[in-house]
Amino acid sequence: HDCEKLLTDGSTLMVHLDELAEVEKVVASEQLAQDLAGLDPNTLSLEDVNEYLTRARACSLMDNPHVKAIEARQRAGQSREERAQHLLSQPNKTIEELDEFCDTSTVPIDPNILARIKRSRDQARKFEGQAKTWLSPTSGSPKAKLDLVRAAITLAERDFNIPAIKELKRMADFAIDLESRCDQVLRNQYSHTEEEDMFEVMMKWADYAKQHLSMFELPKFKELDSQLTEHYRWIERLPWYCPNHREPHGKELYEDVLASTRPEDDLPPDDEFFTCICHEAVRPPAQGTVSDAVQCDHCYARFHGQCARS
């Protein structure tokens, strides 16, 4: 109090005294020491840290333990700022990394840098939210258009590393490839190199698209799927379509017709016993047995009894 009174009295003088300057420094030092007593450095903002250190340098109190703790906090803040600026310059930022720097409860950073970090994090979360909405749309929501999806993925990957965006890209790549295949089929330009039947292959495409790619708008697939539906409806109307096996037995029918229309069947048989309407010869019965064959009274041709009755 005496020093403060002395400074008050000295301020009325119109001259500069080195002794008064020294007294002023002592008063400032004592006041700073009182302000620092019981102060938790970990609760100080970057602005407060700089203010206390400026006061400490002015009154030569840098050796004070509280000042050293505040100085350590300043160094930690500067290191954190450098890492934050480095993160902002990177093209593969993660939301977790951005969240870490948004937490100011440990070491403070410059408000301008913090604002940039928060804007970047908000943008990343927006990309993440949109990707999750496209991947898991609600009932009745419009399907995602592939051109918009690709544009969003390109923007997001330019600055961020977001798992939801990576998953969206993976699914979008499948959808784009499917659309390309369907377009080639519709224009009769698809090159089928697999051993499996082409219609079976396209049905597998359709099954996969309906199970995993229903969130996307796929106009080419939709057109091809409609044609496949009409194709299989036509197959179900064929006389030789089997409902039990859910497929036409055309091969069996073809083989039956082929077997029944062999050119060699148009020639008369070389064996005189081939006189029945069937393809079996009418042989004389073995000794001691009776034949059921009958003979025509006009042409004397013999027929099996069963054939004659039918």
C-alpha positions as CSV (number, residue, x, y, z in Angstrom):
1,H,0.0,0.0,0.0
2,D,2.9,2.3,0.8
3,C,4.3,1.7,-2.7
4,E,1.0,2.4,-4.3
5,K,0.6,5.6,-2.3
6,L,4.1,6.6,-3.4
7,L,3.2,6.0,-7.0
8,T,0.1,8.1,-6.6
9,D,2.0,11.0,-5.2
10,G,4.8,10.6,-7.8
11,S,2.3,10.8,-10.6
12,T,1.6,14.4,-9.7
13,L,5.2,15.3,-10.4
14,M,6.0,16.4,-13.9
15,V,9.4,14.7,-14.0
16,H,10.6,11.2,-14.7
17,L,12.3,9.4,-11.9
18,D,14.0,6.0,-12.4
19,E,13.3,5.2,-8.8
20,L,9.5,5.6,-9.3
21,A,9.8,3.3,-12.4
22,E,11.4,0.7,-10.2
23,V,8.7,1.1,-7.6
24,E,6.0,0.7,-10.3
25,K,7.7,-2.5,-11.5
26,V,7.6,-3.8,-7.9
27,V,3.9,-3.0,-7.5
28,A,3.1,-4.6,-10.9
29,S,5.1,-7.7,-9.9
30,E,3.3,-8.0,-6.6
31,Q,-0.1,-7.5,-8.2
32,L,0.7,-10.1,-10.9
33,A,1.8,-12.6,-8.2
34,Q,-1.4,-12.1,-6.3
35,D,-3.4,-12.6,-9.6
36,L,-1.5,-15.8,-10.4
37,A,-1.9,-17.3,-6.9
38,G,-4.4,-20.1,-7.0
39,L,-4.9,-19.7,-10.8
40,D,-5.3,-22.9,-12.8
41,P,-3.3,-22.4,-16.1
42,N,-5.3,-25.1,-17.8
43,T,-8.4,-23.0,-17.7
44,L,-6.8,-20.0,-19.5
45,S,-7.7,-19.0,-23.0
46,L,-5.0,-18.2,-25.5
47,E,-5.8,-14.5,-25.1
48,D,-5.4,-14.7,-21.3
49,V,-2.1,-16.6,-21.6
50,N,-0.7,-13.9,-23.8
51,E,-1.9,-11.2,-21.5
52,Y,-0.3,-12.7,-18.4
53,L,3.0,-13.4,-20.2
54,T,3.1,-9.8,-21.4
55,R,2.6,-8.6,-17.8
56,A,5.3,-11.0,-16.5
57,R,7.9,-9.8,-19.0
58,A,7.1,-6.2,-18.2
59,C,7.8,-6.7,-14.5
60,S,10.6,-9.4,-14.9
61,L,8.6,-12.1,-13.2
62,M,9.3,-14.9,-15.8
63,D,10.9,-17.1,-13.0
64,N,7.6,-17.3,-11.2
65,P,6.4,-21.0,-11.1
66,H,2.9,-19.9,-12.2
67,V,4.3,-17.9,-15.1
68,K,6.4,-20.9,-16.2
69,A,3.2,-23.1,-16.2
70,I,1.5,-20.4,-18.3
71,E,4.4,-20.3,-20.6
72,A,4.3,-24.0,-21.0
73,R,0.7,-23.7,-21.9
74,Q,1.5,-21.1,-24.6
75,R,4.1,-23.5,-26.1
76,A,1.6,-26.3,-26.1
77,G,-0.9,-24.0,-27.8
78,Q,1.6,-23.0,-30.5
79,S,2.4,-26.6,-31.2
80,R,-1.3,-27.4,-31.4
81,E,-1.8,-24.5,-33.8
82,E,1.0,-25.8,-36.0
83,R,-0.6,-29.2,-36.1
84,A,-4.0,-27.7,-36.8
85,Q,-2.7,-25.7,-39.7
86,H,-0.9,-28.8,-41.1
87,L,-4.2,-30.7,-40.8
88,L,-6.1,-28.0,-42.7
89,S,-3.6,-28.3,-45.6
90,Q,-4.0,-32.0,-45.9
91,P,-6.4,-33.6,-48.5
92,N,-7.4,-36.6,-46.4
93,K,-8.7,-35.1,-43.2
94,T,-10.9,-37.3,-41.0
95,I,-13.8,-36.1,-38.9
96,E,-12.1,-37.6,-35.8
97,E,-9.0,-35.5,-36.4
98,L,-11.1,-32.3,-36.9
99,D,-13.1,-33.1,-33.7
100,E,-9.9,-33.4,-31.8
101,F,-8.9,-29.8,-32.6
102,C,-12.4,-28.5,-31.9
103,D,-12.0,-29.6,-28.3
104,T,-10.6,-26.5,-26.5
105,S,-10.8,-27.9,-23.0
106,T,-7.1,-29.0,-23.1
107,V,-4.9,-26.6,-25.1
108,P,-6.3,-23.4,-26.7
109,I,-5.6,-22.4,-30.3
110,D,-6.1,-19.2,-32.3
111,P,-9.8,-18.4,-32.7
112,N,-9.4,-17.9,-36.5
113,I,-7.7,-21.3,-36.9
114,L,-10.4,-22.8,-34.7
115,A,-13.1,-21.3,-36.9
116,R,-11.5,-22.8,-40.0
117,I,-11.3,-26.2,-38.3
118,K,-15.0,-26.0,-37.3
119,R,-16.1,-25.0,-40.8
120,S,-14.1,-27.9,-42.3
121,R,-15.6,-30.3,-39.8
122,D,-19.1,-29.1,-40.5
123,Q,-18.5,-29.6,-44.2
124,A,-17.2,-33.1,-43.6
125,R,-20.2,-34.0,-41.5
126,K,-22.5,-32.7,-44.2
127,F,-20.8,-34.9,-46.7
128,E,-21.0,-37.8,-44.3
129,G,-24.7,-37.2,-43.6
130,Q,-25.6,-37.0,-47.3
131,A,-23.7,-40.2,-48.0
132,K,-25.5,-42.1,-45.2
133,T,-28.8,-40.7,-46.4
134,W,-28.1,-42.0,-50.0
135,L,-26.9,-45.4,-48.7
136,S,-29.9,-45.9,-46.4
137,P,-32.8,-43.9,-47.8
138,T,-36.1,-43.7,-45.9
139,S,-39.2,-45.2,-47.4
140,G,-40.6,-43.1,-50.2
141,S,-37.6,-40.9,-50.5
142,P,-36.4,-40.2,-54.1
143,K,-33.6,-42.4,-55.4
144,A,-30.1,-40.9,-55.7
145,K,-29.0,-39.9,-59.2
146,L,-25.6,-41.3,-60.1
147,D,-24.3,-38.0,-61.6
148,L,-25.0,-36.1,-58.4
149,V,-23.5,-38.9,-56.3
150,R,-20.3,-38.9,-58.3
151,A,-20.1,-35.1,-58.1
152,A,-20.5,-35.3,-54.3
153,I,-17.9,-38.0,-54.0
154,T,-15.4,-36.0,-56.0
155,L,-15.8,-33.0,-53.8
156,A,-15.6,-34.9,-50.6
157,E,-12.5,-36.9,-51.5
158,R,-10.7,-33.7,-52.5
159,D,-10.4,-32.7,-48.8
160,F,-11.6,-35.5,-46.6
161,N,-11.3,-39.2,-45.7
162,I,-14.8,-40.3,-44.8
163,P,-15.7,-44.0,-44.5
164,A,-19.3,-43.3,-45.5
165,I,-18.1,-41.6,-48.7
166,K,-15.8,-44.6,-49.4
167,E,-18.7,-47.0,-49.1
168,L,-20.9,-44.8,-51.2
169,K,-18.2,-44.7,-53.9
170,R,-17.9,-48.5,-53.8
171,M,-21.6,-49.0,-54.3
172,A,-21.8,-46.2,-56.9
173,D,-19.0,-47.9,-58.9
174,F,-21.1,-51.1,-59.0
175,A,-24.1,-49.1,-60.1
176,I,-22.2,-47.3,-62.8
177,D,-20.8,-50.6,-64.1
178,L,-24.3,-52.2,-64.1
179,E,-25.7,-49.2,-66.1
180,S,-22.9,-49.6,-68.6
181,R,-23.6,-53.3,-69.1
182,C,-27.3,-52.8,-69.4
183,D,-26.8,-50.1,-71.9
184,Q,-24.6,-52.3,-74.0
185,V,-27.2,-55.1,-73.9
186,L,-30.0,-52.8,-74.9
187,R,-27.9,-51.6,-77.9
188,N,-26.9,-55.2,-78.8
189,Q,-23.3,-54.4,-78.2
190,Y,-22.6,-56.5,-75.1
191,S,-19.9,-59.1,-75.5
192,H,-20.9,-62.2,-73.6
193,T,-17.7,-64.2,-72.8
194,E,-19.1,-66.4,-70.0
195,E,-20.2,-70.0,-70.4
196,E,-23.4,-69.4,-68.4
197,D,-26.6,-68.6,-70.3
198,M,-26.9,-64.9,-71.0
199,F,-30.4,-64.7,-69.6
200,E,-29.2,-66.3,-66.4
201,V,-26.4,-63.8,-66.1
202,M,-28.8,-60.9,-66.6
203,M,-31.1,-62.3,-63.9
204,K,-28.2,-62.3,-61.5
205,W,-27.6,-58.7,-62.4
206,A,-31.2,-58.0,-61.6
207,D,-31.1,-59.9,-58.3
208,Y,-28.0,-58.0,-57.2
209,A,-29.3,-54.6,-58.2
210,K,-32.6,-55.1,-56.4
211,Q,-30.9,-56.3,-53.2
212,H,-28.0,-53.9,-53.0
213,L,-28.4,-51.0,-55.5
214,S,-32.0,-50.0,-54.9
215,M,-31.0,-46.6,-53.5
216,F,-29.8,-45.4,-56.9
217,E,-31.8,-44.3,-59.9
218,L,-30.8,-46.8,-62.7
219,P,-32.7,-46.0,-65.9
220,K,-30.9,-48.4,-68.1
221,F,-31.3,-51.3,-65.7
222,K,-34.9,-50.4,-65.2
223,E,-35.5,-50.7,-69.0
224,L,-33.6,-54.0,-69.3
225,D,-35.4,-55.4,-66.2
226,S,-38.7,-54.5,-67.8
227,Q,-37.7,-56.4,-71.0
228,L,-36.6,-59.4,-69.0
229,T,-40.0,-59.4,-67.2
230,E,-41.8,-59.5,-70.5
231,H,-39.4,-62.2,-71.8
232,Y,-40.2,-64.5,-68.9
233,R,-43.9,-63.8,-69.1
234,W,-43.7,-64.9,-72.8
235,I,-41.8,-68.0,-71.7
236,E,-44.5,-68.9,-69.2
237,R,-47.1,-68.8,-71.9
238,L,-45.3,-71.4,-74.0
239,P,-47.1,-74.8,-74.2
240,W,-44.0,-76.6,-73.1
241,Y,-43.3,-74.4,-70.0
242,C,-43.2,-76.4,-66.8
243,P,-44.6,-74.6,-63.7
244,N,-43.1,-77.1,-61.4
245,H,-39.5,-76.6,-62.6
246,R,-40.3,-72.9,-63.6
247,E,-38.6,-73.4,-66.9
248,P,-39.6,-74.5,-70.5
249,H,-38.7,-78.1,-71.4
250,G,-37.9,-77.1,-75.0
251,K,-34.8,-79.2,-75.2
252,E,-36.7,-82.4,-74.4
253,L,-39.4,-81.4,-76.9
254,Y,-36.8,-80.7,-79.6
255,E,-35.1,-84.1,-79.0
256,D,-38.5,-85.9,-79.1
257,V,-39.4,-84.2,-82.5
258,L,-36.0,-84.9,-83.8
259,A,-36.2,-88.5,-82.9
260,S,-39.6,-88.8,-84.5
261,T,-38.7,-87.2,-87.7
262,R,-35.5,-89.0,-88.7
263,P,-35.2,-89.2,-92.5
264,E,-34.2,-92.9,-92.3
265,D,-37.7,-93.6,-90.8
266,D,-39.3,-92.7,-94.1
267,L,-37.7,-95.7,-95.8
268,P,-39.4,-99.2,-95.7
269,P,-37.8,-101.6,-93.2
270,D,-35.5,-104.3,-94.4
271,D,-37.0,-106.8,-92.0
272,E,-40.3,-108.3,-93.2
273,F,-41.4,-108.7,-89.6
274,F,-41.7,-104.9,-89.2
275,T,-45.4,-104.7,-90.1
276,C,-46.9,-103.2,-86.9
277,I,-47.7,-99.5,-86.4
278,C,-45.1,-99.4,-83.7
279,H,-41.3,-99.7,-84.1
280,E,-41.1,-103.2,-82.9
281,A,-41.1,-106.3,-85.1
282,V,-43.9,-108.9,-84.9
283,R,-41.8,-112.1,-84.4
284,P,-43.3,-115.6,-84.4
285,P,-43.8,-116.8,-80.8
286,A,-41.3,-119.0,-79.2
287,Q,-41.9,-122.7,-79.3
288,G,-44.6,-123.7,-76.8
289,T,-46.0,-120.2,-76.5
290,V,-49.0,-118.4,-78.0
291,S,-48.7,-115.0,-79.7
292,D,-51.4,-112.3,-79.2
293,A,-50.6,-110.9,-82.7
294,V,-53.4,-110.4,-85.2
295,Q,-53.3,-110.4,-89.0
296,C,-55.1,-108.2,-91.5
297,D,-57.3,-110.1,-93.8
298,H,-56.6,-107.8,-96.7
299,C,-52.8,-107.1,-96.6
300,Y,-51.9,-109.9,-94.3
301,A,-49.8,-107.5,-92.1
302,R,-49.4,-108.7,-88.5
303,F,-49.9,-106.3,-85.5
304,H,-49.2,-106.7,-81.8
305,G,-52.3,-107.4,-79.9
306,Q,-51.8,-104.3,-77.7
307,C,-51.2,-102.1,-80.8
308,A,-54.3,-103.5,-82.5
309,R,-56.5,-102.8,-79.4
310,S,-55.3,-99.1,-79.2
